[in-house]
Amino acid sequence: MLPVLHSPEPLRWFKSSYSGANTTECVEAARLPQSTAVRDSKAPGGPMLEFGNASWKGFLAAIRHQQLGA
Protein backbone atom coordinates (compact mmCIF):
# COMPACT_ATOMS: atom_id res chain seq x y z
CA MET A 1 0.00 0.00 0.00
CA LEU A 2 1.29 3.46 -0.89
CA PRO A 3 0.84 6.72 1.00
CA VAL A 4 -1.94 8.75 -0.60
CA LEU A 5 -0.46 11.24 -3.02
CA HIS A 6 -1.66 14.78 -3.32
CA SER A 7 -3.03 15.08 -6.81
CA PRO A 8 -2.90 18.46 -8.58
CA GLU A 9 -6.34 17.63 -9.96
CA PRO A 10 -9.37 16.77 -7.81
CA LEU A 11 -9.81 13.02 -7.61
CA ARG A 12 -12.65 11.68 -9.76
CA TRP A 13 -14.35 9.10 -7.58
CA PHE A 14 -16.57 6.36 -8.96
CA LYS A 15 -18.61 3.73 -7.18
CA SER A 16 -17.31 0.21 -7.41
CA SER A 17 -19.44 -2.18 -9.45
CA TYR A 18 -19.00 -4.62 -6.55
CA SER A 19 -20.75 -2.29 -4.08
CA GLY A 20 -24.36 -2.93 -3.25
CA ALA A 21 -26.94 -0.71 -4.92
CA ASN A 22 -28.05 1.98 -2.45
CA THR A 23 -26.95 -0.09 0.55
CA THR A 24 -24.46 0.54 3.29
CA GLU A 25 -21.51 -1.32 1.73
CA CYS A 26 -20.35 1.27 -0.78
CA VAL A 27 -16.77 1.55 -1.93
CA GLU A 28 -15.50 4.26 -4.25
CA ALA A 29 -12.27 4.36 -6.21
CA ALA A 30 -10.31 7.04 -8.04
CA ARG A 31 -7.69 6.31 -10.68
CA LEU A 32 -4.32 8.02 -10.45
CA PRO A 33 -1.47 7.66 -12.96
CA GLN A 34 0.48 5.12 -10.89
CA SER A 35 -2.16 3.91 -8.44
CA THR A 36 -5.80 3.65 -7.39
CA ALA A 37 -7.26 5.34 -4.31
CA VAL A 38 -10.13 3.66 -2.43
CA ARG A 39 -12.50 5.09 0.18
CA ASP A 40 -15.77 4.39 1.99
CA SER A 41 -18.49 6.38 0.22
CA LYS A 42 -20.26 7.00 3.55
CA ALA A 43 -17.18 8.88 4.79
CA PRO A 44 -15.86 10.84 1.78
CA GLY A 45 -13.76 13.10 4.00
CA GLY A 46 -12.37 10.18 5.96
CA PRO A 47 -9.34 8.02 5.33
CA MET A 48 -8.55 6.54 1.95
CA LEU A 49 -6.16 3.84 0.86
CA GLU A 50 -3.91 3.93 -2.17
CA PHE A 51 -2.70 0.84 -4.01
CA GLY A 52 -0.10 0.61 -6.77
CA ASN A 53 -1.44 -0.42 -10.18
CA ALA A 54 -0.03 -3.96 -10.06
CA SER A 55 -1.52 -4.60 -6.61
CA TRP A 56 -4.90 -3.19 -7.59
CA LYS A 57 -5.05 -5.22 -10.82
CA GLY A 58 -4.12 -8.37 -8.88
CA PHE A 59 -6.87 -7.69 -6.34
CA LEU A 60 -9.48 -7.20 -9.09
CA ALA A 61 -8.34 -10.39 -10.84
CA ALA A 62 -8.70 -12.32 -7.58
CA ILE A 63 -12.25 -11.00 -7.16
CA ARG A 64 -13.16 -11.93 -10.74
CA HIS A 65 -11.84 -15.46 -10.26
CA GLN A 66 -13.35 -15.81 -6.76
CA GLN A 67 -9.91 -16.43 -5.27
CA LEU A 68 -10.39 -14.44 -2.06
CA GLY A 69 -10.94 -16.36 1.16
CA ALA A 70 -13.84 -15.58 3.47
VENPENOR-V788009 format. One line per field, one symbol per residue. ss: DSSP state (@ for helix, = for strand, . for the rest). psi: psi as a letter, one per 30 degrees, with the letter a starting at -180 (. if undefined). A space follows every 50 residues. Layout:
BEGIN
ss=???
psi=???
END
This chain:
BEGIN
ss=.=..........===...........=====...======@@@....=== ==@@@@@@@@@@@@......
psi=klkkljkfkkkjklkkfflkjhafikkllkkleglkkklkffiffalllk kleeeeeeeeeeeeghgkl.
END
